[in-house]
């Protein structure tokens, strides 16, 4: 069963074979950072907003990825794969959105 993996820099740690890195510099990274002021689209009347926390960044990412029309790209590339990001496993993470989209019905 695929799962979300937290990337680490600790000595001896290795990314599991076959895991896909979805952290910020990758093509799957979340462009929304906590504290950034971002312009959000019509759903928010086209106004600027500050990303207040990780959960807010994840919600913005989910809207953004649907708007990008990249969902069809997700399924074949990420289905059944472990997804690795730097976020703690107990914190909200955009990898959870990717995971659900890629492995959902």
N, C-alpha and C positions, 0 to 999 in steps of 0.2 A: 504494500500500500504506500503510495507516495506521501511525502510529508514536507513541511517547511523546516528548513535547516538554518540555524544561526551561524553565519560566518565567524571565524575566530582567527586571531593572529598568534595564538599560543603555540609554543614550541611543540612540534610533532603533530599538530592537528592537520588533517587533510580533508578537503571537500570530498564527500562521498562520490564514488564513480557514477557518472550519469546525471548528477545534479546540475541544474541550470542556475547560474548566478543571475539574479534579477535586481541587484543593487543599483544605485543611482547611475553610475557611468555606463551601465549596460543598455541595450536597446529596450529593455523592459523596466528601466528605472522610473521612479516617481519624480516628476519634475517639481513637485510642491514640497517646499521645506518649511518647517516651523519658523515663524517670524517673518517670512516673506510676505510682501504685499503683492497680490495677484489680481488680475482682471478676470472676473468670471463672467460667463456668457449670459444669454437671455433668461435662463432659469433664475438668475439673481438680478434681473433688470440691468445687466451689463455694467455692474459697478465694481469698484475695487474692494477687496477684503483682505484682512490679515489672516494668515494660516495660524490658528491659535494652538493647535496641539496635533499629535500624531493621528488621532481619530479624524480630525478635520482634514488633514492632508490625505488620508486614505479615501474619504468621501469625495474629495476633489479629484483624486486620481481615477476613481471609478467612473465619475461623470466624463472625465477627459478621455479615458480609453474608449468608452462607448462612442464619443464624438469623433474620435480619430478613425473609426471604422476598422480597427485592427483586430476585432474579435475573431474573424475568420482565420487570421494568422496564428492566433493563440493555440487553438485546439491541436493542430498537428505537431506544433513545435514543443508544447509544454504538457500535453496530456500524458498522464502516467509518470511524470518525472518529479523528482524532489526539486524544490525551489529554495534557493539559498539567498539570504539577505542579512544585513548587519543588525536589523531590529531584534530586540529581545523576544523570545518566543511568547512571552506573556503580554506583550504590547501590541497595539494595532499595527498592522503592516500591510502595505500594498500587495505584498506577495500573497496574502490571504485572498484578495480580490482575484489575482491572476490564477491562483490555485482553484478557486470556485468556478471561474469561467472555463478553465481548461479541463477540469474533471467533473463538471456538473452534467446534468442531463442534456 
